Amino acid sequence: MAEEAKTQEKTPQALPPLVSRVPVKTKEMLDLLLADRGVTYYEEMKKFPVDTAAFKKTLAASCKSRIRTWLKICAHCGMCADTCFFYLANDRDPKQVPSYKIQSTLGEIVKRNGDVDTEFMMNCMDTAWGKCTCCNRCGQFCPHGIDMGVMFGYTRGLCFSQGFVPHEMKIGSGMHWLYNAQMDITVDDFTETCAWMAEENEDDWPGLNIPVDKPNADIMYTINAREVKHYPEDIAEAAILFHLTGENWTVPSKGWESTSLAMFAGDWACCKQQVEWVYEAMERLKPNRMVCTECGHMHRATITEGPYWAGLPSGNTPVPSLHYVEWVLEVLENGKLKLDPAKKIKEPVTLQDPCNYVRNAGLSDVTRKIMGYIAEDFREMQPNRELNFCCGGGGGMNGIGRYRKERNIGLKVKRDQILATGAKFVVSACHNCWDAIRDLEEVYKIGIKWSFLKPILIKQAIVPDHLKPKEEGTDE
């Protein structure tokens, strides 16, 4: 018996499967996925069965008239072909035409009523995440108003429900379930970073403060978790600009993260939880309005889609909510933020229009008015505004290793747009666009630089004397 017990002690316990139809809601499972880096994950997926009975129920409950009508009325006219940067970047491969991509995936799922196999679902996954960023540009040109971007968002949800979701997106959804953020950042991590950034910058900006949980502020500011994890200076820059403009503002200790990798993953239940976390902060702190950082999909997730996930009958957030560019234009126009005209950007500069707050929220004029304040030689990409091409990394594409080759090929369209302007400086008020343009330079080495708005505005700002640091030896 003793020998048998020793043998049992030496036998390692089998690890739980990495691929499943349920979201990641335990740290143990999240850590296993992080450690795997996708190697075992995709091998498991090749053998993971489709639950066709559950699939049929999901389709019956969620695939309603709009999706089914769009699939039926597609005329296969091909007018969506040239709208897709993947089609253009891949030498006009017919399999990259948006209508083909959606009909060969979602169209077949609906036609077969969910009676599909593992190989088919992996192809759906590779198409929905590896050949589409859900930028919705195709919907601008379809004569019937069919939007393949919207349908691929729905397709991602179907794939997620069956366990066929890219490794990084499964992790991202899990982060939101466990931390209410796209990265493993706790409330203490966030508040300590805010205190650290205020302290780091107090010599240059006397009186700088990052107020946490201040009730009844004019502005509740929400951010992207990447700023806490990798770019804390972005939080400091936002604080400096609020300081310069005399804003009564705060950040919430809970509900500070407004992005949603769960939206990219197609985990709709998690989308609801994430946005409710932000809305609860609004209800708790009662600000006059919310301003979110320079992030495109944050605007879409929290302001555009969020009220519907949260079941708000008004279709609006609990308090009026703005993208950062809207706040910037407001303070420039009302004079709270004054810029030195002599410090305008002198070199040619162009602007990347993020899909989620330009094409999907109509804010193209806002960013152009800002460019008039900060740049002497502003040059438009062609096409631009609502018709601009995706940066190439949206919809989660930047972060999925399985599709890095596809992403890099897709970047060629944005590369050529930038080169055609003659500008070497690109401004974009969006994290995904910023990352894609950074990676574009690493891949294609075209000699460009890129920036958010915040550092440009601080560099050009006219600082009132009472906000300048006292010189050494002067009286306080």
C-alpha positions as a printed Julia matrix, in Angstrom:
476×3 Matrix{Float64}:
   0.0    0.0     0.0
   2.88   2.37    0.85
   4.55   1.68   -2.51
   1.22   2.3    -4.31
   0.8    5.65   -2.5
   4.31   6.73   -3.53
   3.55   5.84   -7.15
   0.35   7.88   -7.06
   2.23  10.84   -5.57
   4.72  10.78   -8.45
   2.05  10.64  -11.14
   1.44  14.2   -12.38
  -2.13  15.32  -12.57
  -3.46  15.83  -16.07
  -3.82  19.47  -17.03
  -7.26  20.7   -18.06
  -7.79  21.17  -21.82
  -6.85  24.6   -23.13
  -9.61  24.7   -25.73
 -13.17  24.83  -24.47
 -16.55  26.39  -25.12
 -16.53  28.34  -21.86
 -14.84  31.68  -21.15
 -11.71  31.84  -19.01
 -12.84  32.76  -15.52
 -10.1   31.35  -13.28
  -6.54  32.51  -12.84
  -5.36  28.91  -13.09
  -6.8   28.61  -16.59
  -5.53  32.03  -17.6
  -2.01  31.16  -16.45
  -2.08  27.89  -18.4
  -3.06  29.71  -21.58
  -0.4   32.37  -21.05
   2.27  29.72  -20.5
   1.26  27.78  -23.61
   1.73  30.66  -26.09
  -0.71  28.97  -28.44
   1.37  25.9   -29.32
  -0.68  23.19  -27.61
  -3.81  25.33  -27.9
  -4.05  25.1   -31.69
  -3.06  21.42  -31.73
  -5.92  20.71  -29.33
  -8.26  22.77  -31.47
  -7.67  20.52  -34.48
  -9.34  17.7   -32.52
 -11.97  19.76  -30.73
 -15.5   18.69  -31.73
 -18.29  21.03  -32.75
 -21.38  20.82  -30.55
 -23.87  20.93  -33.39
 -26.92  20.69  -31.12
 -25.79  23.74  -29.18
 -24.87  25.49  -32.42
 -28.39  25.06  -33.77
 -29.84  26.54  -30.59
 -27.48  29.51  -30.77
 -28.42  30.19  -34.38
 -32.13  29.91  -33.65
 -31.81  32.38  -30.77
 -29.46  34.94  -32.36
 -29.47  34.77  -36.17
 -32.43  36.98  -36.94
 -33.9   38.7   -39.99
 -31.17  41.27  -40.65
 -28.33  38.74  -40.96
 -30.43  36.23  -42.9
 -31.7   38.94  -45.26
 -28.2   40.26  -45.91
 -27.0   36.76  -46.77
 -29.89  36.26  -49.19
 -29.82  39.59  -51.01
 -26.08  39.68  -51.74
 -25.93  40.05  -55.54
 -22.3   38.85  -55.77
 -21.65  42.04  -57.75
 -18.09  42.41  -56.43
 -18.45  46.09  -55.56
 -17.09  45.29  -52.09
 -13.86  43.87  -53.48
 -11.78  47.04  -53.81
 -13.11  48.33  -50.49
 -11.08  45.72  -48.57
  -7.42  46.41  -47.88
  -6.75  42.68  -47.54
  -8.05  42.14  -51.09
  -5.84  44.95  -52.44
  -2.75  43.9   -50.47
  -3.06  40.27  -51.58
  -2.95  40.97  -55.31
  -6.74  41.02  -55.6
  -7.12  37.4   -54.53
 -10.8   36.49  -55.18
 -10.89  34.66  -51.83
 -10.27  38.01  -50.13
 -13.43  39.61  -51.54
 -15.58  40.47  -48.49
 -18.75  38.87  -49.88
 -16.87  35.64  -50.6
 -15.34  35.61  -47.13
 -18.71  35.99  -45.41
 -20.68  33.67  -47.7
 -18.06  30.9   -47.36
 -18.18  31.11  -43.55
 -21.32  32.56  -41.98
 -23.32  31.87  -45.12
 -22.45  28.19  -44.94
 -23.1   28.03  -41.19
 -26.61  29.37  -41.73
 -27.23  27.25  -44.82
 -26.18  24.09  -42.96
 -27.9   25.22  -39.74
 -24.75  24.65  -37.73
 -24.08  21.16  -39.04
 -20.36  21.77  -39.61
 -17.12  20.11  -38.53
 -13.91  21.13  -36.77
 -11.93  21.84  -39.95
 -14.68  24.13  -41.18
 -14.81  26.05  -37.89
 -11.05  26.56  -37.87
 -11.35  28.02  -41.35
 -14.11  30.31  -40.08
 -11.83  31.43  -37.25
  -8.93  32.05  -39.61
 -11.17  34.09  -41.89
 -13.06  36.06  -39.23
  -9.88  37.13  -37.4
  -7.14  36.65  -40.01
  -8.8   38.18  -43.09
 -11.07  40.85  -41.6
 -10.6   43.61  -39.01
 -14.35  44.4   -38.87
 -13.49  47.9   -40.09
 -16.9   48.13  -41.82
 -15.5   49.92  -44.88
 -17.21  47.43  -47.2
 -20.6   48.54  -45.9
 -19.94  52.05  -47.26
 -20.01  50.76  -50.83
 -22.48  47.85  -50.94
 -25.51  48.85  -53.1
 -27.75  46.87  -50.74
 -26.24  48.25  -47.53
 -24.8   44.88  -46.52
 -22.0   45.24  -43.98
 -19.63  42.28  -43.85
 -17.8   43.87  -40.92
 -20.94  43.68  -38.79
 -21.56  40.12  -39.95
 -18.01  39.07  -39.13
 -18.5   40.5   -35.66
 -21.48  38.18  -35.34
 -19.46  35.3   -36.82
 -16.77  35.83  -34.2
 -19.42  35.45  -31.53
 -20.54  32.15  -33.04
 -16.95  30.92  -33.21
 -16.32  31.95  -29.6
 -19.42  30.06  -28.45
 -17.96  26.91  -29.99
 -14.41  27.39  -28.68
 -12.83  28.35  -32.01
 -11.17  31.63  -31.11
  -7.54  32.77  -31.48
  -5.33  32.13  -28.49
  -4.69  35.78  -27.66
  -8.38  36.66  -27.92
  -9.29  33.87  -25.5
  -6.72  35.31  -23.1
  -7.97  38.87  -23.64
 -11.52  37.87  -22.83
 -10.24  36.07  -19.73
  -8.39  39.17  -18.59
 -11.63  41.14  -18.72
 -13.5   38.45  -16.76
 -10.85  38.36  -14.03
  -9.5   41.92  -13.92
 -12.12  44.03  -15.71
  -9.27  45.12  -17.96
  -7.55  43.77  -21.03
  -4.42  43.12  -18.95
  -3.75  41.74  -15.5
  -3.88  45.07  -13.7
  -5.49  45.33  -10.29
  -7.14  48.36   -8.71
  -4.01  48.86   -6.6
  -1.79  48.66   -9.69
  -3.85  51.38  -11.33
  -4.08  53.77   -8.39
  -0.38  53.34   -7.56
   0.54  54.12  -11.17
  -1.56  57.3   -11.01
   0.21  58.4    -7.82
   3.61  57.53   -9.32
   2.96  59.57  -12.49
   1.8   62.6   -10.49
   4.91  62.41   -8.32
   7.24  61.92  -11.32
   5.97  65.1   -12.96
   5.34  67.4    -9.99
   8.67  69.25  -10.34
   7.85  70.32  -13.89
   4.16  70.83  -13.19
   3.63  72.19   -9.65
   0.31  71.17   -8.18
  -0.19  68.33  -10.66
  -2.6   65.76   -9.27
  -4.38  62.7   -10.6
  -7.55  62.63   -8.48
  -9.01  59.18   -7.87
 -12.71  58.66   -7.08
 -13.51  62.35   -6.79
 -17.31  62.69   -6.75
 -19.26  65.17   -8.88
 -16.33  66.04  -11.11
 -16.96  67.61  -14.48
 -14.99  64.84  -16.21
 -14.48  61.17  -15.42
 -11.48  60.08  -17.48
 -11.14  56.43  -18.58
  -8.16  54.81  -20.24
  -6.69  51.82  -22.03
  -4.99  49.25  -19.77
  -1.92  49.34  -22.0
  -1.27  52.84  -20.68
  -0.94  51.49  -17.15
   1.13  48.5   -18.21
   3.38  49.95  -20.91
   2.81  53.69  -21.42
   2.19  55.32  -18.01
   3.48  58.59  -19.45
   0.2   58.77  -21.39
  -1.69  59.01  -18.09
   0.69  61.76  -16.99
   0.21  63.65  -20.26
  -3.57  63.53  -19.87
  -3.2   64.83  -16.31
  -0.95  67.67  -17.5
  -3.49  68.76  -20.11
  -6.35  68.63  -17.6
  -4.11  70.62  -15.24
  -3.33  73.2   -17.93
  -7.0   73.66  -18.78
  -8.16  73.85  -15.17
 -10.54  70.92  -15.51
 -12.35  69.46  -12.53
 -11.67  65.81  -13.28
 -11.14  62.36  -11.81
 -10.37  58.77  -12.63
 -12.36  55.93  -11.07
 -10.47  53.31   -9.06
 -12.91  50.73  -10.44
 -14.21  51.11  -13.96
 -11.16  52.98  -15.28
 -10.7   50.62  -18.26
 -12.99  51.35  -21.21
 -11.5   49.09  -23.88
 -12.88  45.66  -24.71
 -10.82  42.8   -26.09
 -13.97  40.83  -25.34
 -15.57  42.67  -28.28
 -12.72  41.57  -30.53
 -13.07  38.03  -29.18
 -16.83  37.82  -29.68
 -17.48  37.15  -25.98
 -20.69  39.13  -25.69
 -21.41  38.23  -22.06
 -18.01  39.62  -21.11
 -18.66  42.76  -23.16
 -21.72  43.37  -21.03
 -19.82  42.88  -17.77
 -16.95  45.11  -18.87
 -19.08  48.05  -19.92
 -21.29  47.78  -16.83
 -18.11  48.14  -14.75
 -17.55  51.54  -16.38
 -21.19  52.56  -16.08
 -21.21  51.65  -12.39
 -18.33  54.09  -11.92
 -20.42  56.77  -13.61
 -23.33  56.06  -11.28
 -21.05  55.99   -8.23
 -19.03  59.15   -8.91
 -21.76  61.1   -10.73
 -19.52  63.08  -13.1
 -21.07  65.48  -15.59
 -19.55  63.48  -18.44
 -16.94  60.91  -19.39
 -13.92  61.43  -21.64
 -12.08  58.35  -22.91
  -8.45  58.31  -23.97
  -7.04  58.23  -27.5
  -8.47  54.84  -28.47
 -10.85  54.0   -31.29
 -12.38  50.71  -30.22
 -12.81  52.07  -26.68
 -15.25  54.6   -28.13
 -17.12  51.89  -29.98
 -17.22  49.45  -27.07
 -18.17  51.87  -24.31
 -20.08  54.65  -26.07
 -21.55  53.19  -29.28
 -22.22  49.51  -28.53
 -22.01  49.55  -24.74
 -25.48  50.89  -23.92
 -27.06  48.04  -25.88
 -24.92  45.38  -24.19
 -25.91  46.89  -20.85
 -29.59  46.94  -21.82
 -30.01  50.71  -21.46
 -33.3   51.62  -23.21
 -32.03  55.08  -24.16
 -29.14  53.69  -26.2
 -26.94  56.23  -24.42
 -24.29  55.99  -21.73
 -25.4   56.99  -18.18
 -23.66  60.36  -18.61
 -22.69  62.1   -21.87
 -19.46  60.55  -23.16
 -16.77  61.9   -25.47
 -13.77  60.61  -27.35
 -10.57  62.44  -26.41
 -10.49  64.34  -29.71
 -13.86  65.91  -28.9
 -12.54  67.22  -25.59
  -9.35  68.5   -27.23
 -11.26  70.47  -29.85
 -13.57  71.87  -27.17
 -10.71  73.28  -25.06
  -8.94  74.63  -28.12
 -12.06  76.43  -29.3
 -13.08  77.82  -25.91
  -9.55  79.01  -25.16
  -8.89  76.83  -22.11
  -5.92  75.4   -24.0
  -3.84  77.94  -25.91
  -1.14  76.84  -28.33
   1.87  78.79  -29.53
   1.5   79.23  -33.32
   5.29  79.4   -33.63
   5.49  75.83  -32.35
   3.2   74.33  -34.97
   4.57  71.22  -36.68
   6.56  72.59  -39.63
   7.21  69.37  -41.55
   4.52  67.68  -43.68
   2.17  65.67  -41.47
  -0.7   63.33  -42.24
  -3.57  61.91  -40.21
  -4.78  58.36  -39.7
  -8.58  58.18  -39.39
  -9.43  55.39  -36.91
 -12.37  53.31  -38.13
 -14.19  53.16  -34.81
 -14.58  56.85  -34.11
 -14.48  58.18  -37.66
 -16.29  55.72  -39.92
 -18.45  54.37  -37.12
 -19.01  57.58  -35.13
 -18.64  60.44  -37.59
 -15.85  62.39  -35.89
 -13.72  63.11  -38.97
 -14.25  66.89  -38.88
 -13.15  67.04  -35.25
  -9.68  65.67  -35.9
  -9.19  67.89  -38.95
  -9.99  71.02  -36.99
  -7.38  69.95  -34.42
  -4.82  69.47  -37.19
  -5.45  73.09  -38.19
  -4.28  74.16  -34.73
  -1.14  71.99  -34.59
   0.24  71.6   -38.13
   1.34  74.03  -40.86
   1.54  71.47  -43.66
  -1.29  68.96  -43.15
  -1.66  66.45  -45.97
  -4.63  64.16  -46.41
  -4.26  60.49  -47.15
  -6.27  59.34  -50.12
  -8.94  58.2   -49.54
  -9.68  59.76  -46.16
 -12.36  60.44  -43.52
 -15.12  57.78  -43.54
 -13.55  56.18  -46.62
 -10.03  55.83  -45.19
  -8.6   52.33  -45.0
  -8.14  50.55  -41.68
  -4.67  50.91  -40.2
  -4.22  47.2   -40.83
  -4.16  46.15  -37.2
  -7.7   46.75  -35.96
 -10.18  44.21  -34.65
  -7.49  42.53  -32.55
  -5.28  41.8   -35.57
  -2.26  43.55  -34.02
  -2.15  41.14  -31.11
  -2.73  37.74  -32.77
   0.5   35.91  -33.51
  -1.19  33.33  -35.73
  -2.0   36.06  -38.25
   1.14  38.2   -38.05
   2.1   37.37  -41.65
  -1.39  38.28  -42.87
  -1.32  41.5   -40.84
   2.06  42.53  -42.24
   0.89  41.97  -45.82
  -2.23  44.02  -45.09
  -0.07  46.91  -43.83
   1.08  47.55  -47.4
  -2.07  49.53  -48.15
  -1.5   51.93  -45.25
   2.2   52.12  -46.16
   1.35  53.21  -49.69
  -1.27  55.72  -48.46
   1.3   57.36  -46.17
   4.04  57.41  -48.81
   1.71  59.05  -51.34
   1.25  62.06  -49.03
   4.97  62.8   -48.94
   4.68  63.16  -45.16
   6.97  61.37  -42.75
   4.96  62.21  -39.64
   1.67  60.45  -38.87
  -0.77  61.55  -36.17
  -3.39  59.16  -34.86
  -5.5   59.37  -31.72
  -5.92  55.59  -31.45
  -3.87  52.88  -29.75
  -4.44  50.23  -32.42
  -3.55  52.64  -35.23
  -0.49  53.82  -33.3
   0.68  50.21  -32.91
  -0.01  49.29  -36.54
   1.89  52.32  -37.86
   4.78  51.61  -35.47
   4.91  48.01  -36.71
   4.56  49.18  -40.31
   7.78  51.14  -39.89
   9.51  48.13  -38.31
   8.47  45.89  -41.22
   8.82  48.23  -44.21
  11.29  50.85  -42.91
   9.87  53.82  -44.85
  11.34  56.38  -42.46
   8.24  57.66  -40.67
   7.46  58.71  -37.12
   4.1   58.72  -35.38
   2.41  60.28  -32.36
  -0.7   60.58  -30.26
  -2.11  64.08  -29.79
  -1.19  64.51  -26.12
   2.6   64.99  -26.45
   2.13  67.35  -29.41
  -0.34  69.49  -27.49
   1.89  69.72  -24.41
   4.89  70.7   -26.53
   2.91  73.49  -28.22
   0.93  74.68  -25.17
   1.3   78.18  -23.81
   1.79  77.63  -20.08
   0.43  80.37  -17.79
   3.04  81.79  -15.42
   1.25  80.53  -12.32
   1.55  76.94  -13.57
   5.27  77.12  -14.31
   7.79  75.71  -11.81
   9.46  78.26   -9.58
  13.09  78.92  -10.35
  15.57  77.88   -7.69
  16.22  80.62   -5.18
  12.94  82.46   -5.76
  10.28  82.87   -3.14
   7.41  80.43   -3.08
